Amino acid sequence: MSLTLAALAHHTSLKLTVLAAGGRLGAEVRWVHTSELEDPAPYLEGGELLLTTGLKLDTADPEAVAGYVRRLAAAGVVGLGFGVGVGHDEVPRALVAAADEVGLPLLEVPRATPFIAISKAVSAAVAADQYQAVTAGFEAQRELTRAALASDGTGALLARLAAHLNGWAALYDASGAVLAVAPEWAGRRAARLGGEIDRLRAVAAPASAAVAGPAGSEDRVELQSLGTGRRPRGFLAVGTEERLDTAARYVVHAAVALLTLSLEQSRALVAAQGRLSAALLRMLLAGEAAHARDTAGPLYGTLLDAPVRMLIAESSGASAAAGPGPETPEVPDALALLAERAEAAAVRAAEPLLVVSEGERLIVLAAEGAAALTAATDLAEAEDGLAAGLSGPLDPADAPTARGQAERALAVARRRGVNLVEHGEVGVGSVVPLLADDAVRAFAEGLLRPLREHDATSRGDLVASLAAWLAHHGQWDAAAADLGVHRHTLRYRMRRVEEILGRSLDDPDVRMELWLALKAEA
């Protein structure tokens, strides 16, 4: 139990007398410091009982004394002990008045009580408090460990942690989704911390943050990242009405260690499942759906017995990988977040799911209408730095077709500069945005270069004339009027176009290529 000024004032062997602010003796004394400086504030941390004999204090100047007391209060000093019988026979009245004014407890230290006796008393109390905290922490750790070994290990651990803290505790996955919370009434509070989780995720693990509780509560919330790698594998939040003391922090640290161990142990299982998922996807893409079903067994439930959709996502600017396989680099953070969000949704909904990484790509195969698919597409649409394509619903045996649809949708998403395109949207809209590809632009530049070189050195404005003629579907009068020239002049220019390019404008393929080239350059 923390030592307070009241306990120190009632310490019979110290014989201290309270002279000012007697109503504020409940403050915790964290340490004792002795100083005769006129301004010891720069050397204090807060929470100290300051001892002085006032040798350098100008007690004849009330303003000087008041300034001294105000500086101590501002530095967080919890009490002032004034030793009499050395420089002063009694505590100066100006000091008593100033202490009363600012509410700083003032204790008279008799000549018979050396300052070292007060320091020893505080030191012994602090040591006893720390020992009690460590002992309580070890006992709590044993209780948390026993809880973690129960059938519902995570839920039991959180329940014991919340009981120890007289508050609540919540576990989040790496995406910030709530996995478990104790007690149940704290579920809404835990769910409203998504923004704080996102900010902590941006900090390299291990990391922690103290934040204000959700609106409508008076909680003090502490967040801790979980995992041993650079990227957190989960988060722990604890909410209490009071600031965590030393014993409570031991309990939280024990919970963090146990939860991290659990997550790291499950990491190997997730990696093994990832290798199995990659193998199943290879079988499906090779047309071996029956073999894939036999291999999957009950682990993937009915995933391969109903219509599925395939999502292919990649980081912006990434190129396609050779194929699914476990021996690939770690996916970028945005893709990892997408995988974690989909997996968390699948766990909550008890749905089977295939998630496979291909270098800087991610493939998700889920049943039509699955919560995991909804979570993945929602994140794909919202997350910067991602591009994704989604196939239509198909039988698992048609996985090659599903992949082709997802690939084409992904290509359209990249060309349009959007995050997500579904297969059904591929044929919707204009073809013009598809001409933004660098290869198409290079083709257009090469096809039109002879005409532009002619226009740069000769009269005729062949490029503009060609564009007008094509825009008016070869109607001479309408195109000539648009250009402000005679139709015979336009006919001459179109013959020059054919001569320079060596191609006939009577060929519809030639007209199509020239029109697309003009659009690509535009």
Steps between C-alpha positions, in 0.01 A plus 500: 500500500642841404636728774298819550586824677237412760678174583831682523354773721366234739832313512561508876880495490522798262288739712395717203245779539260608225492881474321564167265332249410221739214396277736394221699232680366219280765564234741214427864560596719349228834620635677747734736773385704744710591840359596846625478657153275798445357319196542120516220444244734413207634206701162347588280248319176542696360299788781588741496615859752785503704556819672831579624710791442825309864612525485694169133594516434872559225449755479876562361549149147351473506531120825300478355234729175483299694466173706216651186310605330556162803360319494187716129446439545547125781239502263241648641492852243329725624647827763723662681399817664792683770415754512731803789556739768560235436825315161574656361429845151470356340472159468854351143626504534624139579142395195362682275762337643437151462121535142536616424731208615254231386187687850354547523288819766640735655280770718620788801274555632525861871544573510149643388340173781483242402525136661160438239339728220630277687382188539151650132481591394595147758270340381205713139569407583526129698174516214325680255631241718375215541161665125472546448599136749239379346231720151588382627507144645148526176369648299670225732354239437151636126559486518636146713204391248254643222689322692496170522120519122464530287385206403861427847626575473850357157571643596367843824699502318823414240434769769452768689807377186717516424371851853579621481853361140557610433614144470345155733343242471439125706312242518618139644333192762670285231677296343654812193276512390398851564129563400477866401730784436463874260575657243487220359845583828656384452383141374835375781689668759270347344532152529881509881495527562419132662837426742465792589147386573631149736764640684245716531263203705763318764481775761223484429230761528471792303816568251632754277801544285651773181657368175642628214254509212508249256789523253452783745313721756611757743222416873530478595264217843351436577329170781249443613349171554123498758298311876477462532627143506853360132480410255436788308175492233631735420756769394496864290778654430540871261756643494615863362793696832561677858523380674161501726456801817289507320177587245552224775558246662169597167333427464672161856411400436137593186499283692656209768230527245215506295640212814562294612141561159373391509710183853394410413132553200538272725668242659164411153348462394786273814454290427129460141577403633752249711231334198270484287780353764562231505129412120485479493806275758346268284188475189704422679706235635178345144368464535246782197605705424145618858454621481837675179395681660176619809685622301771677288250689293651783754781564341726238143387565267553203714764328566279197140380472325831423547799267808704586647836399867581461653832601847592376658804663839659462681805622481790256760464230579135581551252220351154481680212663558162341249304701376404844757367741623527857856598412419865433610827662292650778209690355481878544316637801182587307472145364581352840225712651257379233589137575461552873166677459366217281628229735358674807158528333516132403580400859212706640256356246644144520558503122763308302741716301805472271757780527820471296781752455689531172781738580338842478164348418228339708233252388185447705259219413173504695142388464259733324352736762757410767570752776872460432449603138299804605771601749772458237321699231404776746862541602622479140271788405606715796873430533742724312773319310286202396352387169272196485288301259207276598365212293139405463354202695617174346530133590835418665572275202500817288781656703709570184207700360458681831867593499477630146200715592674635810819572303312695233306691764828582676651626174199727448530627858863595439420674172206691646696595809240354738540260791252228406327378185263202484481271199152626417635856470773417247274554198335809645607851406726638228799329341686830494643472856658170393718688252708652780742206485861599416519242221184639336637854523829391341307336214292815449806723499673280243195479274434875494864618503530532115191720489621721786841536334324609178289756689810640669671577168220538241155646461193285527432422868453131420452375862214741575344431159519123557342537846211708362440263209492195730280680755245569222509138376660597169234759411692752291269798524451479878871446570606781259252740663637409841854580380394813308642373166354393164415131467745467207776626729404234756500229229850604401616483860359151552683380184821643652428308821470177302820576306706584809375204704486256209158382618149527353231687689242276331617221735283505818786351704725788393236755594449330839875498577538866402199602712630309805847649447355850501301421818805348671707812431219722622 
